Amino acid sequence: MENPVNDIIILLCKGIAHRRLYFSGHPKVRNYASSFVARLQEYFRASRRKEFFIGVVDGHFIFDGQRLFGPTVVGRQLIAFMELLRSGGISFDEKVTVDAVSRLMDLVDSQKTRLDSLADARELFRKNGIDTISLAGHYDQQPSVGRGDGKKPWEGEETGGFLQSPTLIYQAVFDVVTRAHGDAAGDRELDIDSARSVSEFMLRFTQTNFADVMQYIHYPDYDSYTVGHSVRVSSLAVYMGMQLSWPEEEIMSLATAAILHDVGKSKIDAEILYKTDALTTEEYRLIQNHPRLGAELLLAQKDATAIDVAASWGHHQRHDGRGYPSRPAWLQPSPVIDLLQIIDVFEALTAVRPYKIALTPQQAFSIMINDHGAFDPALLALFISRIGIYPPGTYVQLSNGAIAMVHAIGNRLDRPRLRIVKTESGAVLGKDQQRELDLGRIAPESLYITRLLLSYLEE
């Protein structure tokens, strides 16, 4: 991210998103708080300012009179929190501490009701020991933010670059999925409009940058895999919708349904969901109930579509009519649900889980092909041909010792188009130095893939 202000705000928003997944004081949350404070200190030294003020107006972050588009998309939890506190901005003092930021993250997660006044919000901060972070009134009431032409200072002003950032796309989807699961667990209304919005952003970016998005979506940490699963399924859904030349509206509907398809797991006890030992019969029955729970949650939402509900109920339905839960009369066969089911299973097989290692795409395809009756055979064949043995966004080691990221599928499943990220001599290349290489145009015996990597950092 080239904009340091965007970077700072997004670090805070990432910490808030992870606080919803983890307990207070968890190392991941603490690391985000520490990184945020460290970046703030860099900002204070470089700018010679003594405070960092973020305004919130009309659902947008404002900084120095400019509307921040990318951080606004990924920071909905913080914006909603500010609205609950009747605050138009938040200010971080140069003496801000990691403990204060951690307590702020705790408050964002715990505060569910709208306060009566800004004074009440400031008292809430005081009671929680947050003394180096302060709340402001409405942004347009702050001194020195007016414009001579009478317009609001942020009108017509916004920082660009969001659609060029895979980091922001990933964090936006992660944030929406996290909030959906947290809201469902707390019996709150789901923000389905945000899921649709981020689906559109993902579609626009993925049209030319699918590999760049997918390289961000590996998650070896067990305790966030449920959220990571939905993030990756939705990204694959957008990619496949484009590969199949579906209309944009259908692709966005598919992506939104993919984001929400596992929301029923928010009602399953975490001890069961993340259990590493074999499930008991009763525990397995509870797990099998999550599609129905998700469908019921979505039926209660005024903005949910029929596709959202059907995707939740039907993503564990087999093509031959079996699967779980039992198929209701209203759940009609649909290529959207069939494709989502294929993506869901492929992602589960190729990802780390508390109870298993990740399989390679080739191993996953073998299992899926041999599971007769599980999938629409024509759609499965199309999926395999568009994803390949080495899916875009994954890393591979070449026979000459170089490391490359798979940029796109090639004419053969085992000969993709690559982007060299590390030379055979071990030099790591910056993005502007990386060259593309089409293995399909090179004799197989002269250069070939020796193994699939999770990341070139393995080397």
N, C-alpha and C positions, 0 to 999 in steps of 0.2 A: 504494500500500500504506500503510495507516494505521499499522501497527505498525513502528516503526523497527528493532526487533530482527529481525523477519522480513525487512525490506528489506536489512539488513546481511548476514544469512546467505545470502539468495538471490543477492546480488551475488557472494559468494564461490563459490557453487555454479554460477552462470553462467560465471564465469571458468574453473572446473574443467572444465565441459562444453566450452567453446571451446578449452581447452588440448588436449583430445583431438582436436579437429579441426585445430588449427594447431600450428606449431612453437614451441618455447620462445623467448620474446622477440618473438613476433608482435605487431604493434600492437594487435590486438583483445584479446589476452590481457593485454598490458601495461595497456591502458585499464581492463579489469575490475579488475586488481590495484590500480591507482591510485584508482579509484572506491571500492573496498572500504576502502582505508586512509583515504580522505577521510571516508567515512561513519563509520568507527570513531572518528576524531578528533572529529567532531561529537558522537558518543555520549559520549566521555570528557569533553568540555567540559560537556555538558548534565547528565550523571549524577554528575560529580566522582569517578568511579571510575578506577582505574589499570589494570584488566585487563577483558577481555571473555571470559567463559568459556562455552563451549557443551558441555553434557554429551551423551553418546550412551548410551542405555539401551534395551535390547530393540528395537533398530532404529529408535528415535525420537530426534530432537533434544530436549534439555531445556534450558530457560533459567529460572533463578530458580524452580525447582520446577514449571514449567509445560511441558507437552508441546507442541511447536510442530508443528502438523499440516501446514500448507502447506510450510514449508521441508523437512520430513521427506520429503514426496512428491517434491520437486524435487532433493533432495540425496542421492540414493542412492549416488552415486559417493563422496562424502566419508564417508558412514556406512560403506560397505564398506571404505574405506581405514582408518578408525579401527579396525575389527574386525581387519584384517590386522595392525595395530600393537599389538593387545591393549590398546588405550587406551579409557578411558571418558569422555574429554573433551579438548578442545583450548582453550588459553588464549592470547589475543593481548595482548601488553604494550602500554602506551600509547606506547612508543617503536618499535612495529612499523614496518617499512619496506616499500616496494613491492618491493624486491629479495627480502626474506624471503618475502613472499606469493607472488611469482613462483616462487621455488624450492619452496615448498610445493605449488603447482599442478603443477610438474614431477614432484615425488615422487608425487603422487596418480596421475598418468598412468603413471609407470614402475614403481611397486611392485606386483608381481603375486603374491608369495608371502607367506604368513603368517609373521611373525617368532616367535621362541621366547619372547620376553619383552618387557615394557614397557621394560626397561633397554636392550635391543637397539634398540628404536624411538627412544629418546632419543639413543642414540649415532648412529643414522642421521641424526637432525636435526642433531646437532653436526657430523658430517662434511660435511653439505651447507650449513653456514654459516647455519642457521636458529636464531638465538639470541634472537629476540624473540617466538617462538612456542613454547609448551611443551605437553607431553602430560601428562595426568593418569591416575590409576588409575580404577577403576570409580566411576561417579558416586555410587552409594549409599555409598561409603566416604569421600566428601569430608566435611570438617568442616562443621558448621552447616547440614546439609541434612535433618536428621531432623525428624520430626513427633511431637508429643506423643501422638497417637492410635496410634502404632505403624505406620501405613501408610507406604508409600513416598511421597516428597514429590510425585511426579508423578502418582499415581493419581487419576483423576477430574478431572485438570486438563489442559486443552489450549486453545490459542488458536483461535478460530474465524475465519470469514471466507474460508476457502480457496475455497469454491465460488462466492464472489462476485467472484473476481479472475481476469479473462481473462489477465493477465500470468502468474499462477501456472500456469494451465492450459496456456498456450503453453509456458512453461519446462519444465513436467513432461513434456510430449510431446517437446519438443526433447531433454531430458536422456535419456529412454528410447531415442529413436532413435539419438542419439549413442553411448550405451553399447552398444546392439545392434551397430552397425557396428564400434565399436572392439573389442568382444569377439569378433566374427566374424573380424576381421582378425588378431587375436592367437590364434585357435584356442581361445578360452575358451568356456565354457558360456554360452548366452544367458539373460538374466533375463526369460523370457516372462511370468512372473507380474506383473512390474512393468508390462509392456505392457498386460496385461488390466486391471490396477488403474487405470492412467491412462485407459484407454478408458472405464471406468465413470465416472470423474470428468468426462471430456469429455462423455459423454452427459448426465449430470445438469445440467451447466452449459449445454450447447448447446441444451437444450430451450427455453430462453427468451432465450439470449444469443448466438446464432450470429454475428451481425454483429460483436459485440464481440470474439469470438475471432478472426474472420477478418481484422480490421484489423491484427492483430499478425503476420500470417504472410506479409508481403512480404519478399523477401530479394534485394536488388540485388547483394549480394556473391557473386561467382561461386564462390569456393572452399568455400562451405558449402551450395551449392544442392541437393546430393544429400540431405542431412539435411532441409533445408527442404522439399524436394519431398514426402518421406514425411509430414512434419508436416501439410502442407496437404492431401494426399490423405486422410489419416486424418480430418481435420476435416470435409472435404467428404463423406466416407463416412458419418460420424455424422449429418450434416445430411440427406443423402439417405435414409438408413435411416428417419429420423423422418418425412420427407415421404411416404415410401411406406408408412408405418404398419407397419413390420416389428416383430416382438416385440423387446423389449430385449435378450434373449440373442443374437439374430441380429445386432443392431446392434453389440453389443460384440465379437462374433466378427469382423464385418466390419472394425471399427476396428482391432482387434489385427492382423488380417491385413494391413491397409493400413500400419500402423506398420512391419511386418516385410517387406513385399513386395519391397523393393529391397535387402535385406541382402546379396545376392550381389555387389553392386557393391563391397563392402568387399574383395573378392578381385581387383579390377581395378586395375591400376597407375594412380596418380593422374595421371601425365603423359598417359595415354590418356583418362581420365575427364574431365579438365578441358581437353583440347586445344581450341584455338580454330581451328586449321586443319582442312582436310578429313582425315578418317580414311583410313588405307590400308586395303586389303582385309583384311589380317591384323588390324589394330586393330579394324575393324568386326566381324570374326568374334569377337574376344574380348569386345567389348561385348555382342554377341548371346548370349553364353554366360552372362550374369549371372543370368537366371531359373533356369537349371538349377543353377548354383552355389548360389543361395539356397535352392532346394528341397532340395538335398543337405545343406546346413548345418542346415536346419530338421528334416529327417528324423532327424538325429543328436541332436536335443534331446528329452529325455523329456517335456517339457511342451507341445511343439508339437502342434497339431491338424491334422486332414486339410485344413481350410480354409486354415490358415496355409501349408501345403506347396503346395496347389493354387493359392493366390493368387500365390505366388512364381513358380511355373512358368508359370502361365497368364496373367499380366497383359499379355503381348505377343501373346497369341493372338487372332486375329480371329474374328468371329462366323461367317464362312464357312469356318473351319477352317484358314486359312493363318496366317501369322505365324511367330514364332520363340520358342523352339526348336520342333522338330516336335512335334506333339501326341501324347503317349503314350496307350496304350489306357486307362490308369486315370484320365485327366483327362476327366471327364464334364462336359457343359455344365451351367452353374449360373448362376442370376441374380446370385449374389454375385460371381462372377468376372467376369461380363458388366458389372456395374455398376462394379466396381473398374477394369476396363479402360477404360471410358468416362471415369471420373474421372482416371485416370492420364494419358490422352492430353490431356484438357482442361487439366489443370494444367500439363503440359509445354508446351503451345502458348501458354498465357497467362502464363508465367513467363519471367523473364530467364534466359538461358543464356550460357555463355562464347562460344558461336558464333552467337547470334541475339538479337534484341530480343523483347520480349513482344508478343504479339498481343492485340487486344481480344477479349472473349468473343464478340462478333458475328462477328469474323473466324474465330475458332476453330470456332464452330458451323458456319459456312459450309464450312470444310474438312472437318469431320467428316461433315456431311450428304452431301457430294459424294464421300466415300470409300465407294462402294457395296460392301456386304458386310463392312465392317470392324466394324460395331456392330449389336447387337440394335436394330432400328428403333423398336420400341415403347418400349424402355427409354431410348433416346437422346431420343425425343420428350418423355418424362416428365422426363428430366434437364434439358433445355432449358427446359421450362415451369416447373420449380422453382428454377432458378438465375437465369434471365432474362439480358437483355443487360447489366444492371448488377447483378452479384451482391451479396448482402448483405456488408457489410464494406468495399466499395470506396467511393471518394470521387468526387463529380461536381461540375462547375461548372454553375451555373444561368444562364439567360439574363439574370437581373437582377444577375449578378456574385457572388451568394452561393455558398458552398461547403457541401456536405452529404455526410454519410455515408449510404449506402444501408442502411436499417434492415431492410427486408423486401421481397419481391416484391409487385407489385401485380396488378390485374386484367389489365393489359397489360404485355407484356415491356419496353416502353420507358417505362412510367410507374410506377416503384417508389414505395415509401413511404420517406421520407427523415427524417434528423435534421440540422437546420441546425447546423453547427459554426463557421461564419464568415459574418457578415452581409455584405450588399451594400456596406456602408460600410467593411468590412475589420476589424471587431471580432471577435476570437476569443472564442467562448463556452465557458464551463465547462460540465461535464456537467449541472449543475443548472439551467443557463440555456437549454440546447438545447431547441428545440421540434420536435415531429414534424409532418411535412407529407406528405400523401398526394397525389401528382401525379395519381392517377386521379380525384380529386374536383375537379380544377382544369382549366379550359379549356386545351387544349394550346397555343393561340396566346398565352395570357397568361403562361405560365411553362413552360419546358422545359429539358432538359439539353443543354448545348452540347458538353461533352466529359467523358471519363472520366479521372480522376487516380489516380496511385499513392497520393498522400497530399495532403491540403490544404496541407502544408508546401511543396509545389511553388509555391504562390502567394506 
